[in-house]
Amino acid sequence: MLILPILLPALAGGLYAVLGWTRVTAWLGSLAAAGVLASAVALARLGSGGALWGLLRVDALSAFMLIVIGAVALLAMLASPAYLAAELAAGHTGHPALRRYGVLTQAFVAAMALAVLAANLGIMWVAIEATTILTAFLVGFRRTKSATEAAWKYVVICSVGIALAFLGIVLVNYAGVHSAVGLDWAALARQAADLDPGVMRIAAVLVVLGFGTKAGLAPMHAWLPDAHSQAPAPVSALMSGVLLSVAFYAILRVKVIADAVLGVTSMRVLLVAAALASLAVAAVLLLGQRDYKRLLAYSSIEHMGLVALGAAVGSRLALVAVLLHVLGHGLGKSVLFLSSGHLHQATGSSRIASVKGLATRAPLLAGVFALGLLALLGMPPFSLFASEVGIVRSAFAAGLGWAVTIALVLMLVIVGAIGRHSRTMLLGPPGSPQLSVPRTNSAVLVAGLAACAVLGVTLGPLGDLLQAAADIAGATP
């Protein structure tokens, strides 16, 4: 059971390599993603366990992250056939490129599943590095000048970040050399008393900088708007909706070890600084934004800043809110990036000025896009409202009211900026041509929004899993 979330997308990718992308095989990715989600739910019910000589391990935190991966991948893969059919019809791509898309997206999902199931920090690093290599080709999918430049920028900046993370993990291993536990993160946390505090302090800084680069945290965020704006819409949904969170998952695993060695203050200072810097960058750049895909990308920086702020607090309420935020952001941002893909195909441009009167031209798409933006802005009844309230409450209770106050001011700026841009797109004078969305993709968009709204009303069976995952992530009383 533990190997299935990795094996299923890998198998689907192999079939794409052999059979190519056809009307029949186009749905292989959706089947594999549904399998990942079903496996994640089953693993969450089964509880902790290990396999493959201790190389893989599942607990409540990794099971929850698998659910996020499966849910976002399912939305993205269900939307892919219609999106790619439109790209093929418009002459933007060919059948060989579609074959590569199928192979790379499935390998991407498999690598993310491996990252969250790895019992070893080294294997986790390898899996996250693999996502960089795989998604670089997907960012440059269209092979235009802008897409190629974005892919190279992504590779260069993320390679620097992942190199810093590698050095940080090497130092974690060095800090525990006398305890002979290697890079098993659970064993490192148990034997924290044997780790060298001085070395661990340097390692914590490098890990936050390194994996924070891949998570889109400032100051190493510069790759994110270019990559997300140039990648195919389903790939942007995967990257923004779940890849950023997988990278932050790595920070959470190291944070548990660092807190046990150094106390909570060291990582709290690092994460608060990264959180406020990310919110400030997002607020400033959203004000003058003229591209709706880049607008969504800068919104991702904002939300990863909120995740970092909640993780810095570290209480049970804060970490439950962080994990709920990760899932809600994944669903909401996937819906918005998939919607933006249809807008881009219809208008041929990602400029905000090119999309006017959307409410008149495509009422369903306009409604989904508007509700998706409301979800990302933390409006009820969507789950991001509940998670943001949880982060704010827990931060005030932990004595971080000053940081939350700054964050709330920056969030007000972001709400104003996104509201101004979306008003132009939704309510401006009608343009042409009329827009339509395939039925399958319309159902995907509505389902993603509905799931985000339901989570804002009730957690259902996820409640106990979130509590257990927060404890594993090092929740303090």
C-alpha positions as CSV (number, residue, x, y, z in Angstrom):
1,M,0.0,0.0,0.0
2,L,2.8,2.4,0.9
3,I,4.4,2.2,-2.6
4,L,1.2,2.7,-4.5
5,P,1.1,6.6,-4.5
6,I,4.6,6.5,-6.2
7,L,4.0,3.4,-8.4
8,L,0.6,4.4,-9.9
9,P,1.7,7.7,-11.5
10,A,5.1,6.2,-12.5
11,L,3.2,3.4,-14.3
12,A,0.9,5.9,-16.0
13,G,4.0,7.8,-17.2
14,G,5.5,4.6,-18.6
15,L,2.3,3.9,-20.5
16,Y,2.4,7.5,-21.9
17,A,6.0,6.9,-23.0
18,V,5.0,3.7,-24.9
19,L,1.5,4.5,-26.2
20,G,1.7,8.3,-26.5
21,W,-1.2,10.7,-25.9
22,T,-4.4,9.6,-27.5
23,R,-8.1,10.2,-26.8
24,V,-8.0,7.0,-24.7
25,T,-4.7,7.4,-22.9
26,A,-5.4,11.0,-22.1
27,W,-7.4,9.9,-19.0
28,L,-4.5,7.7,-17.6
29,G,-3.3,10.6,-15.6
30,S,-6.7,11.1,-14.1
31,L,-6.9,7.5,-13.1
32,A,-3.4,7.6,-11.6
33,A,-4.3,10.7,-9.6
34,A,-7.5,9.2,-8.3
35,G,-5.4,6.2,-7.3
36,V,-3.0,8.4,-5.4
37,L,-5.9,10.1,-3.6
38,A,-7.5,6.8,-2.7
39,S,-4.2,5.4,-1.5
40,A,-3.6,8.5,0.7
41,V,-7.1,8.1,2.3
42,A,-6.4,4.4,2.9
43,L,-2.9,5.2,4.4
44,A,-4.5,7.8,6.7
45,R,-6.9,5.2,8.0
46,L,-4.2,2.6,8.5
47,G,-1.9,4.8,10.5
48,S,1.9,4.8,10.8
49,G,4.0,2.2,9.1
50,G,7.2,1.6,7.1
51,A,8.4,-0.3,4.0
52,L,11.4,-0.8,1.8
53,W,13.9,-1.3,4.6
54,G,12.9,1.9,6.3
55,L,13.3,4.1,3.2
56,L,9.6,5.0,3.2
57,R,7.4,5.8,6.2
58,V,3.8,7.1,6.6
59,D,2.4,9.0,9.5
60,A,-0.5,11.4,9.8
61,L,1.5,14.3,8.4
62,S,2.7,12.5,5.3
63,A,-0.7,10.9,4.8
64,F,-2.3,14.4,4.8
65,M,0.2,15.8,2.4
66,L,-0.5,12.8,0.1
67,I,-4.2,13.7,0.2
68,V,-3.3,17.3,-0.9
69,I,-1.2,15.9,-3.7
70,G,-3.9,13.5,-4.8
71,A,-6.7,16.1,-4.7
72,V,-4.8,18.8,-6.7
73,A,-3.4,16.2,-9.1
74,L,-6.9,14.9,-9.8
75,L,-8.2,18.4,-10.6
76,A,-5.2,19.1,-12.9
77,M,-5.3,15.8,-14.7
78,L,-9.0,15.8,-15.3
79,A,-8.6,19.3,-16.9
80,S,-5.6,18.3,-19.0
81,P,-7.3,16.5,-21.9
82,A,-9.6,19.4,-22.9
83,Y,-6.8,21.9,-22.3
84,L,-4.3,20.1,-24.4
85,A,-6.8,19.4,-27.2
86,A,-7.3,23.1,-27.5
87,E,-3.5,23.7,-27.6
88,L,-3.2,21.0,-30.3
89,A,-6.1,22.6,-32.3
90,A,-4.5,26.0,-32.1
91,G,-1.2,24.7,-33.3
92,H,0.7,25.5,-30.1
93,T,1.9,22.0,-29.7
94,G,2.2,18.6,-31.4
95,H,1.7,15.0,-30.5
96,P,5.3,14.4,-29.5
97,A,5.0,17.2,-27.0
98,L,1.8,15.7,-25.6
99,R,3.6,12.4,-25.0
100,R,6.3,14.3,-23.1
101,Y,3.6,16.1,-21.1
102,G,2.1,12.8,-20.1
103,V,5.4,11.3,-19.0
104,L,6.7,14.4,-17.2
105,T,3.5,15.2,-15.3
106,Q,3.2,11.7,-14.0
107,A,6.8,11.6,-13.0
108,F,6.3,14.9,-11.3
109,V,3.4,13.6,-9.2
110,A,5.4,10.4,-8.3
111,A,8.4,12.6,-7.2
112,M,6.1,14.6,-4.9
113,A,4.6,11.5,-3.4
114,L,8.1,10.1,-2.8
115,A,9.2,13.4,-1.1
116,V,6.4,13.2,1.5
117,L,6.8,9.4,2.1
118,A,10.5,9.5,2.5
119,A,11.7,8.4,5.9
120,N,15.1,9.9,5.2
121,L,16.0,13.6,4.7
122,G,18.4,12.6,1.9
123,I,15.8,10.8,-0.1
124,M,13.4,13.7,0.5
125,W,16.0,16.1,-0.9
126,V,16.5,13.9,-4.0
127,A,12.8,13.8,-4.6
128,I,12.4,17.5,-4.3
129,E,15.4,18.0,-6.6
130,A,13.8,15.7,-9.1
131,T,10.7,17.9,-9.2
132,T,12.9,20.8,-10.3
133,I,14.3,18.8,-13.2
134,L,10.9,17.5,-14.3
135,T,9.0,20.7,-14.1
136,A,11.7,22.7,-15.9
137,F,10.7,20.9,-19.1
138,L,7.1,21.5,-18.4
139,V,7.6,25.3,-17.8
140,G,9.2,25.5,-21.2
141,F,6.4,23.3,-22.8
142,R,5.4,25.9,-25.4
143,R,9.1,26.5,-26.4
144,T,8.5,30.2,-26.9
145,K,11.2,32.7,-25.9
146,S,9.4,33.7,-22.8
147,A,8.8,30.1,-21.7
148,T,12.4,29.1,-22.3
149,E,13.7,32.1,-20.3
150,A,11.3,31.3,-17.5
151,A,12.5,27.6,-17.5
152,W,16.1,28.7,-17.3
153,K,15.4,31.2,-14.5
154,Y,13.5,28.5,-12.6
155,V,16.3,26.0,-13.0
156,V,19.1,28.4,-12.0
157,I,17.4,29.9,-8.9
158,C,15.9,26.7,-7.6
159,S,19.2,24.9,-8.2
160,V,20.9,27.5,-5.9
161,G,18.2,27.0,-3.3
162,I,18.3,23.2,-3.5
163,A,22.1,23.4,-3.1
164,L,21.7,25.4,0.1
165,A,19.2,22.8,1.3
166,F,21.7,20.0,0.5
167,L,24.4,21.8,2.5
168,G,21.9,22.2,5.4
169,I,21.1,18.5,5.3
170,V,24.8,17.6,5.3
171,L,25.2,19.7,8.4
172,V,22.2,18.0,10.0
173,N,24.0,14.7,9.4
174,Y,27.2,16.2,10.8
175,A,25.4,17.5,13.9
176,G,24.2,13.9,14.6
177,V,27.4,12.1,13.6
178,H,28.0,10.9,17.2
179,S,24.5,9.5,17.5
180,A,24.9,7.3,14.4
181,V,21.3,7.8,13.3
182,G,22.1,9.0,9.8
183,L,19.4,11.1,8.1
184,D,16.3,9.3,9.4
185,W,14.2,12.4,10.5
186,A,12.3,10.4,13.2
187,A,15.5,9.1,14.8
188,L,17.1,12.6,14.7
189,A,14.1,14.1,16.5
190,R,14.2,11.3,19.1
191,Q,17.9,11.8,19.8
192,A,18.0,15.6,19.6
193,A,20.0,15.8,22.8
194,D,23.0,14.2,21.0
195,L,23.0,16.8,18.2
196,D,25.5,19.7,18.1
197,P,23.5,22.9,18.7
198,G,26.0,25.2,16.9
199,V,26.0,23.1,13.7
200,M,22.2,22.7,13.9
201,R,21.7,26.4,14.1
202,I,23.6,26.9,10.8
203,A,21.8,24.0,9.2
204,A,18.4,25.5,10.1
205,V,19.2,28.7,8.3
206,L,20.4,26.9,5.2
207,V,17.3,24.6,5.2
208,V,14.9,27.5,5.4
209,L,16.7,29.4,2.7
210,G,17.1,26.3,0.5
211,F,13.7,24.7,0.7
212,G,12.1,28.2,1.2
213,T,13.4,29.0,-2.4
214,K,11.3,26.1,-3.7
215,A,8.4,27.0,-1.5
216,G,8.3,30.6,-3.0
217,L,9.3,32.4,0.1
218,A,11.1,35.7,-0.1
219,P,13.9,36.6,-0.7
220,M,14.4,33.6,-3.1
221,H,11.0,33.9,-4.8
222,A,12.0,35.5,-8.1
223,W,11.5,32.3,-10.2
224,L,7.9,31.8,-9.2
225,P,5.9,34.4,-11.2
226,D,7.8,33.7,-14.4
227,A,7.5,29.9,-14.1
228,H,3.8,29.8,-13.1
229,S,2.8,32.3,-15.8
230,Q,4.5,30.3,-18.6
231,A,3.7,26.7,-17.7
232,P,0.6,25.0,-19.1
233,A,-2.4,25.8,-16.8
234,P,-2.7,22.2,-15.3
235,V,1.1,22.3,-14.5
236,S,0.7,25.8,-12.9
237,A,-2.1,24.3,-10.8
238,L,0.2,21.5,-9.7
239,M,3.2,23.8,-9.0
240,S,1.3,26.4,-7.1
241,G,-1.3,24.2,-5.6
242,V,0.9,21.5,-4.2
243,L,4.7,21.7,-5.1
244,L,5.2,24.8,-2.9
245,S,3.6,23.0,0.0
246,V,5.7,19.9,-0.5
247,A,8.8,22.1,-0.3
248,F,7.5,23.6,2.9
249,Y,6.7,20.1,4.2
250,A,10.5,19.6,4.1
251,I,11.0,22.7,6.3
252,L,8.4,21.3,8.8
253,R,10.3,18.0,9.1
254,V,13.6,19.8,9.8
255,K,11.8,22.3,12.2
256,V,10.8,19.4,14.5
257,I,14.5,18.4,14.8
258,A,15.7,22.0,15.2
259,D,13.1,22.9,17.8
260,A,14.2,19.9,19.8
261,V,17.8,20.9,19.7
262,L,17.6,24.7,19.8
263,G,14.2,25.5,21.3
264,V,11.4,27.2,19.3
265,T,13.0,30.6,19.1
266,S,15.5,30.0,16.3
267,M,13.1,28.7,13.8
268,R,10.4,31.1,14.8
269,V,12.7,34.1,14.0
270,L,13.6,32.7,10.6
271,L,10.0,31.8,9.7
272,V,8.5,35.1,10.9
273,A,11.2,37.0,8.8
274,A,10.4,34.9,5.7
275,A,6.7,35.3,6.2
276,L,6.7,39.1,6.6
277,A,9.1,39.5,3.7
278,S,6.9,37.3,1.5
279,L,3.8,39.2,2.3
280,A,5.5,42.5,1.7
281,V,6.8,41.4,-1.7
282,A,3.4,40.1,-2.7
283,A,1.6,43.3,-1.6
284,V,4.0,45.6,-3.5
285,L,4.1,43.7,-6.7
286,L,0.4,43.0,-6.8
287,L,-0.4,46.7,-6.8
288,G,1.0,47.4,-10.2
289,Q,0.4,43.9,-11.8
290,R,-0.9,43.8,-15.4
291,D,-0.8,40.0,-16.0
292,Y,-3.5,37.8,-14.4
293,K,-1.4,34.7,-14.4
294,R,1.5,36.5,-12.6
295,L,-1.1,38.0,-10.3
296,L,-2.1,34.4,-9.2
297,A,1.6,33.6,-8.8
298,Y,2.2,36.5,-6.5
299,S,-0.8,35.4,-4.6
300,S,0.9,32.1,-4.0
301,I,3.8,34.0,-2.4
302,E,1.4,35.6,0.0
303,H,-0.2,32.4,1.0
304,M,3.1,30.6,1.6
305,G,4.0,33.6,3.8
306,L,0.9,32.9,5.8
307,V,1.8,29.2,6.1
308,A,5.3,30.3,7.3
309,L,3.7,32.6,9.9
310,G,1.5,29.8,11.2
311,A,4.5,27.4,11.4
312,A,6.5,30.0,13.3
313,V,3.8,30.1,16.0
314,G,4.0,26.3,16.2
315,S,1.0,25.7,18.5
316,R,-1.5,22.9,17.8
317,L,-4.2,25.4,16.6
318,A,-1.6,27.2,14.4
319,L,-0.4,24.0,12.8
320,V,-3.9,22.6,12.2
321,A,-4.7,26.0,10.5
322,V,-1.5,25.8,8.5
323,L,-2.3,22.3,7.1
324,L,-5.9,23.3,6.4
325,H,-4.5,26.4,4.6
326,V,-2.3,24.2,2.5
327,L,-5.3,22.1,1.3
328,G,-7.6,25.1,0.8
329,H,-5.0,27.0,-1.1
330,G,-4.2,24.0,-3.3
331,L,-7.9,23.6,-4.2
332,G,-8.6,27.3,-4.7
333,K,-5.4,28.1,-6.6
334,S,-5.9,25.0,-8.9
335,V,-9.3,26.3,-9.9
336,L,-8.0,29.7,-10.6
337,F,-5.0,28.6,-12.7
338,L,-7.2,26.2,-14.7
339,S,-9.6,29.0,-15.3
340,S,-6.8,31.3,-16.4
341,G,-5.7,28.6,-18.9
342,H,-9.1,28.9,-20.7
343,L,-8.9,32.7,-20.6
344,H,-5.4,32.6,-22.1
345,Q,-6.5,30.2,-24.9
346,A,-9.5,32.3,-25.8
347,T,-7.8,35.7,-25.8
348,G,-4.3,34.8,-26.7
349,S,-3.0,37.0,-24.0
350,S,-2.4,36.9,-20.2
351,R,-2.8,40.7,-19.9
352,I,-5.5,41.8,-17.5
353,A,-6.5,44.5,-20.1
354,S,-7.3,41.8,-22.6
355,V,-10.0,40.3,-20.4
356,K,-13.0,42.6,-20.0
357,G,-16.6,42.0,-19.3
358,L,-16.1,38.3,-18.4
359,A,-19.4,38.2,-16.5
360,T,-21.2,38.9,-19.8
361,R,-19.0,36.8,-22.1
362,A,-18.7,33.7,-20.0
363,P,-21.0,33.7,-16.9
364,L,-19.9,30.3,-15.5
365,L,-16.2,31.0,-15.9
366,A,-16.7,34.5,-14.4
367,G,-18.5,33.1,-11.4
368,V,-15.9,30.4,-10.8
369,F,-13.1,32.9,-11.2
370,A,-14.7,35.4,-8.9
371,L,-15.5,32.8,-6.2
372,G,-12.0,31.5,-6.5
373,L,-10.5,34.9,-5.9
374,L,-12.9,35.3,-2.9
375,A,-11.6,32.0,-1.6
376,L,-8.0,33.1,-1.9
377,L,-8.8,36.4,-0.2
378,G,-10.0,34.5,2.8
379,M,-13.7,35.2,2.6
380,P,-16.3,32.8,4.2
381,P,-17.5,30.2,3.7
382,F,-14.2,28.9,2.1
383,S,-11.7,27.0,4.2
384,L,-9.0,29.8,3.8
385,F,-11.2,32.0,6.0
386,A,-11.1,29.4,8.8
387,S,-7.4,28.7,8.5
388,E,-6.5,32.4,8.4
389,V,-8.6,33.1,11.5
390,G,-6.8,30.1,13.2
391,I,-3.4,31.5,12.3
392,V,-4.2,35.0,13.6
393,R,-5.7,33.7,16.9
394,S,-2.8,31.4,17.6
395,A,-0.3,34.1,16.8
396,F,-1.8,36.6,19.2
397,A,-1.9,33.9,21.9
398,A,1.8,33.2,21.3
399,G,2.8,36.8,21.8
400,L,3.3,37.5,18.1
401,G,0.6,40.1,17.8
402,W,3.0,42.6,16.3
403,A,3.8,40.2,13.4
404,V,0.2,39.5,12.8
405,T,-0.7,43.2,12.8
406,I,1.9,43.8,10.1
407,A,0.6,40.8,8.2
408,L,-3.0,41.9,8.4
409,V,-2.1,45.4,7.0
410,L,-0.2,43.8,4.1
411,M,-3.1,41.5,3.5
412,L,-5.5,44.5,3.3
413,V,-3.2,45.9,0.6
414,I,-3.3,42.6,-1.3
415,V,-7.1,42.5,-1.0
416,G,-7.4,46.0,-2.5
417,A,-5.0,45.2,-5.3
418,I,-6.6,41.9,-6.3
419,G,-10.1,43.5,-6.0
420,R,-9.2,46.3,-8.3
421,H,-7.7,44.1,-11.0
422,S,-10.5,41.5,-10.8
423,R,-13.1,44.2,-11.2
424,T,-11.6,45.2,-14.5
425,M,-11.7,41.6,-15.7
426,L,-15.2,40.7,-14.5
427,L,-17.2,43.9,-14.8
428,G,-15.5,46.0,-17.5
429,P,-17.1,46.7,-20.9
430,P,-17.7,43.4,-22.9
431,G,-15.0,42.3,-25.3
432,S,-14.8,39.6,-27.9
433,P,-14.9,36.8,-28.6
434,Q,-17.4,34.9,-26.5
435,L,-15.8,32.4,-24.2
436,S,-16.8,28.8,-23.5
437,V,-15.4,26.0,-21.2
438,P,-15.7,22.3,-22.0
439,R,-18.3,20.5,-19.8
440,T,-15.7,18.3,-18.2
441,N,-13.5,21.2,-17.1
442,S,-16.6,23.2,-15.9
443,A,-17.4,20.3,-13.6
444,V,-13.7,20.2,-12.4
445,L,-13.8,23.9,-11.6
446,V,-17.1,23.7,-9.7
447,A,-16.0,20.6,-7.8
448,G,-12.7,22.2,-6.7
449,L,-14.6,25.3,-5.4
450,A,-17.2,23.2,-3.7
451,A,-14.6,21.1,-1.9
452,C,-12.9,24.3,-0.7
453,A,-16.3,25.6,0.6
454,V,-17.2,22.4,2.4
455,L,-13.9,22.4,4.2
456,G,-14.7,25.9,5.4
457,V,-17.9,24.6,7.0
458,T,-16.8,21.2,8.4
459,L,-13.6,19.2,8.4
460,G,-15.5,15.9,8.7
461,P,-13.1,12.9,8.9
462,L,-10.1,15.2,8.2
463,G,-10.4,16.7,11.7
464,D,-8.7,13.9,13.6
465,L,-6.1,13.5,10.9
466,L,-5.2,17.3,11.1
467,Q,-4.9,17.1,14.9
468,A,-2.6,14.0,14.6
469,A,-0.6,15.7,11.8
470,A,-0.1,18.9,13.8
471,D,1.2,16.8,16.8
472,I,3.8,15.1,14.5
473,A,4.8,18.5,13.1
474,G,5.9,19.5,16.6
475,A,2.8,21.2,17.9
476,T,3.4,23.0,21.3
477,P,0.6,23.3,23.9
